[in-house]
Amino acid sequence: MISKDIFVAEGESPECSTKDSPRKATICGLVVTYQPDLEFASRIQTLMAQVAQIVVIDNGSSEACVRQLRGLENNGDIRLILNYRNEGVARALNQGVDWATTQGFDWILTMDQDSVVKESMVESLCAVWHEFPDKKKLAVIGSNYTASAGGKLFLAASGDNARCWIEVKTTITSGSLIPLSAFRLIGPFLEELFIDFVDFEYCLRARSKGFRVVMTRKPLMLHGIGNLTIHQLPWKTTSTSNHPPIRRYFMTRNQLALAKEYLWTEPRWTLLMFYRQFKAIALMCLFEKDVPRKLRYTALGMWDGLESNFSRIPKP
């Protein structure tokens, strides 16, 4: 079972303060990096203009990458936290939250290193907060996005476009605006998950505590899942993520862990995730390389997920 030892202040109810609306001066951007490419510096410039501070938490990148990041730190709007090994996404995000809290920020904006944000991202996320009727229960404002490969919109437009947001069960880490008042009640990102489904677990836990998760209707960034490639089946065009074997392990293990935890409270979400996982495995077998090794890691993830074993960190 997923650990329940997550801090919630004694006597507090599942609602957060509304005294501080999100604005540039109150928002700290958190970006977790691992071997960032040479275009990272240009991508982060667009984000810098929209928040008061950026914290880059690096998870054991090469010396060349660290030199690149140290060059960015010379700008006073960027704070660099260096982990000398890969501590996982959840641990890195919690480190960033700790720093932002000590500096007095009220909001965090979590980002992936390869997402390309629009100049209006923060403005659009703030607009959702102002429009949302029950601000005390708002845990996460996620960003709709366009796929970097293929250009597919994640959340397609629906008939009801009166609101600039739509309620969802989960949203991804990148492009998520989170009030720290809610974060203190919900608890930190679950570090035992290490990488995959960290964002989904946080959203599901927030919902279990009476909070709500929403996403913008408007796409606010370009975002890629894995190394996406497009393929043609006889009846449709599809895609595969080409995640390495170790990611197949974490995706499978963590999905099973969440399924065991939330099957009865979030059955539709759980069954949909199983369908997507089976579909991804089938497409992996058809179109990806290194399939036998990926299947072995998937099987290992199934075993550890069923056994609730979170101590294993397989070698890449």
C-alpha positions in Angstrom: 0.0 0.0 0.0 1.1 3.5 -0.7 2.5 5.2 2.5 -0.1 7.3 4.4 2.6 9.1 6.4 2.0 12.4 4.7 1.8 15.6 6.8 -1.4 17.5 7.2 -1.6 20.1 9.9 -3.6 19.0 12.9 -7.1 20.4 13.1 -7.1 21.8 9.6 -9.9 21.1 7.2 -9.5 20.4 3.5 -9.7 23.9 2.3 -7.1 26.6 1.6 -6.8 30.3 2.0 -8.1 32.7 -0.6 -6.4 35.8 0.7 -3.6 35.8 -1.9 -4.6 35.5 -5.5 -1.9 34.2 -7.9 0.2 36.9 -9.5 3.8 37.2 -10.7 5.2 38.4 -7.3 3.7 35.4 -5.5 4.6 32.6 -7.9 7.8 30.5 -7.9 8.5 28.3 -10.9 10.0 24.8 -10.2 11.8 23.0 -13.1 13.3 19.6 -12.6 16.1 18.8 -14.9 18.1 15.7 -16.0 20.6 16.1 -18.8 18.8 19.2 -20.3 19.5 19.9 -23.9 21.2 23.1 -25.3 17.8 24.7 -26.0 16.8 24.6 -22.3 18.1 28.1 -21.7 16.0 29.6 -24.4 12.9 27.8 -23.2 13.2 29.0 -19.6 13.5 32.6 -20.7 9.8 32.6 -21.6 8.9 31.3 -18.2 11.2 33.8 -16.4 9.2 36.7 -17.6 6.0 35.3 -16.0 7.1 34.4 -12.4 9.0 36.1 -9.7 11.6 33.3 -9.3 12.6 30.1 -10.9 14.1 27.2 -9.0 15.9 24.6 -11.1 16.4 21.3 -9.3 18.9 19.1 -11.2 19.0 15.4 -10.7 22.6 14.4 -11.3 23.2 15.7 -14.8 26.7 15.5 -16.4 29.3 18.2 -15.7 28.7 19.8 -19.0 24.9 20.2 -18.2 25.7 21.5 -14.8 28.0 24.2 -16.2 25.2 25.2 -18.5 22.8 25.5 -15.5 25.4 27.4 -13.4 25.5 29.9 -16.3 21.7 30.4 -15.9 22.1 30.8 -12.1 24.1 34.0 -12.7 20.8 35.6 -13.4 19.3 36.5 -10.0 15.9 35.2 -11.0 17.1 31.6 -11.1 18.1 29.5 -8.1 19.9 26.2 -8.7 19.6 23.2 -6.4 22.1 20.4 -7.4 21.4 16.8 -6.5 24.5 14.7 -7.2 22.5 11.7 -8.1 19.0 11.1 -9.5 16.7 11.6 -6.5 13.6 11.3 -8.6 11.0 13.8 -9.7 9.0 13.8 -6.5 12.0 14.4 -4.2 13.2 17.2 -6.5 9.8 18.9 -6.5 9.6 18.7 -2.7 13.0 20.3 -2.5 11.8 23.1 -4.6 8.6 23.5 -2.6 10.7 23.7 0.6 12.8 26.5 -0.8 9.8 28.4 -2.2 8.1 28.1 1.2 11.0 29.5 3.1 11.1 32.5 0.7 7.5 33.3 1.3 5.9 32.4 -2.0 2.3 31.5 -2.0 2.2 29.5 -5.3 4.4 27.2 -7.3 4.3 26.5 -11.0 5.8 23.1 -11.8 7.4 22.5 -15.2 9.2 19.8 -17.2 12.5 20.8 -18.7 11.3 20.2 -22.3 8.0 22.0 -22.3 7.6 25.1 -24.4 5.3 27.6 -22.7 3.3 30.4 -24.2 3.9 33.9 -23.0 0.3 34.0 -21.7 0.6 30.8 -19.6 0.6 32.3 -16.1 -2.0 35.0 -17.1 -4.3 32.2 -18.3 -3.8 30.1 -15.2 -4.6 33.1 -13.0 -7.7 33.7 -14.9 -8.9 30.2 -14.0 -8.4 30.9 -10.3 -10.4 34.1 -10.6 -13.2 32.4 -12.4 -13.3 29.3 -10.2 -16.3 29.5 -7.8 -14.9 27.5 -4.9 -11.3 28.8 -4.5 -10.8 27.2 -1.0 -11.1 23.7 -2.6 -8.8 24.3 -5.6 -5.7 22.1 -5.5 -4.2 22.2 -9.0 -4.8 24.3 -12.1 -3.3 22.3 -15.0 -2.4 23.5 -18.5 -4.0 22.0 -21.6 -1.3 21.4 -24.2 -0.4 20.5 -27.7 1.7 17.4 -28.4 5.2 18.4 -29.6 5.1 15.5 -32.1 1.9 15.3 -34.2 0.4 18.5 -32.9 -2.6 16.8 -31.2 -4.4 18.8 -28.6 -4.6 16.9 -25.3 -8.0 18.3 -24.3 -10.2 18.8 -27.4 -12.7 21.6 -27.4 -16.2 20.6 -26.2 -19.6 22.2 -26.8 -19.6 24.0 -23.4 -17.0 26.7 -23.9 -18.6 29.2 -21.4 -15.8 28.6 -18.9 -12.1 28.8 -19.4 -11.5 25.7 -17.4 -12.8 22.1 -17.0 -12.7 19.9 -14.0 -10.5 16.8 -14.4 -9.4 13.9 -12.1 -5.7 14.3 -12.8 -3.3 16.5 -14.7 0.4 16.3 -15.5 3.2 18.0 -13.6 4.2 20.4 -16.3 2.2 23.6 -16.4 0.5 23.0 -13.0 -0.2 26.0 -10.8 -0.5 24.9 -7.1 -1.4 27.0 -4.1 1.0 26.2 -1.2 -1.9 26.7 1.2 -3.5 23.6 -0.3 -0.2 21.8 -0.6 0.3 22.0 3.1 -3.0 20.3 3.7 -2.7 17.7 0.9 0.9 16.8 1.7 4.1 16.5 -0.3 4.7 14.7 -3.5 5.1 11.0 -2.8 8.8 10.3 -3.1 8.6 6.5 -3.1 7.0 6.7 -6.6 10.3 8.3 -7.8 9.1 9.4 -11.2 6.0 8.3 -13.1 2.5 9.0 -11.8 3.8 11.4 -9.1 1.5 14.1 -10.5 -1.5 11.7 -10.8 -1.1 10.5 -7.3 -1.0 14.0 -5.9 -4.2 14.9 -7.8 -6.0 11.7 -6.6 -4.9 12.3 -3.0 -6.1 15.9 -3.3 -9.5 14.7 -4.5 -9.7 12.2 -1.7 -9.3 15.1 0.8 -12.2 17.1 -0.8 -10.1 19.3 -3.2 -10.7 19.8 -6.9 -8.4 19.6 -9.9 -9.0 21.7 -13.0 -7.4 22.3 -16.4 -7.5 25.2 -18.8 -9.4 24.7 -22.0 -6.9 26.8 -23.8 -3.6 25.1 -24.8 -0.8 26.9 -23.0 2.3 24.9 -24.0 3.9 22.4 -26.3 4.6 19.2 -24.4 6.1 15.8 -25.3 5.5 12.4 -23.7 8.6 10.4 -24.2 10.2 10.3 -27.6 6.9 10.2 -29.6 6.8 8.6 -33.0 3.8 8.4 -35.3 2.8 5.1 -36.9 0.1 4.0 -39.4 -2.3 1.2 -38.6 -4.7 0.0 -41.3 -7.6 1.8 -39.7 -6.0 4.8 -38.0 -2.8 6.8 -37.2 -1.4 6.1 -33.8 1.8 6.9 -31.8 4.2 5.3 -29.4 6.2 6.9 -26.6 9.5 4.9 -27.0 10.2 5.2 -23.3 13.3 3.3 -22.1 12.9 0.0 -20.2 13.4 1.6 -16.8 10.5 4.0 -17.4 8.4 1.0 -18.4 9.2 -0.4 -14.9 8.2 2.7 -13.0 5.0 3.3 -15.1 3.8 -0.2 -14.5 4.7 -0.4 -10.8 3.3 3.0 -9.9 0.1 2.5 -11.9 -0.6 -0.7 -10.1 0.1 0.9 -6.8 -2.4 3.7 -7.5 -5.0 1.2 -8.8 -4.8 -0.7 -5.5 -5.2 2.6 -3.6 -8.0 4.2 -5.6 -9.9 1.5 -7.5 -13.0 1.8 -5.3 -13.0 5.6 -5.1 -11.9 6.4 -8.6 -12.9 3.3 -10.6 -13.4 5.1 -14.0 -10.0 6.7 -13.8 -8.4 3.4 -12.8 -9.9 1.4 -15.6 -9.1 4.0 -18.2 -5.4 3.9 -17.0 -5.4 0.1 -17.4 -6.8 0.4 -20.9 -4.2 3.0 -21.9 -1.4 0.8 -20.4 -2.5 -2.3 -22.3 -2.8 -0.3 -25.5 0.7 1.2 -24.9 2.2 -2.2 -24.4 0.6 -3.6 -27.5 1.9 -0.6 -29.6 5.3 -0.9 -28.0 5.5 -4.6 -29.2 4.5 -3.6 -32.7 6.6 -0.5 -33.3 9.4 0.0 -30.7 12.9 -1.3 -30.4 14.4 -3.3 -27.5 11.0 -4.9 -26.9 12.2 -8.0 -25.0 14.0 -5.9 -22.4 11.1 -3.5 -22.1 8.7 -6.4 -21.5 11.0 -7.8 -18.8 11.0 -4.4 -17.0 7.2 -4.2 -17.4 6.9 -7.6 -15.8 9.2 -6.6 -13.0 7.1 -3.5 -12.5 4.0 -5.6 -12.3 5.5 -7.8 -9.6 6.8 -4.9 -7.5 3.5 -3.0 -7.9 1.5 -6.0 -6.7 3.9 -6.5 -3.8 4.0 -2.8 -3.0 7.8 -2.9 -3.3 9.1 0.7 -3.7 12.7 0.0 -2.7 13.9 -1.2 -6.1 15.6 1.3 -8.4 16.5 -0.7 -11.5 19.6 0.2 -13.5 19.0 1.8 -16.8 
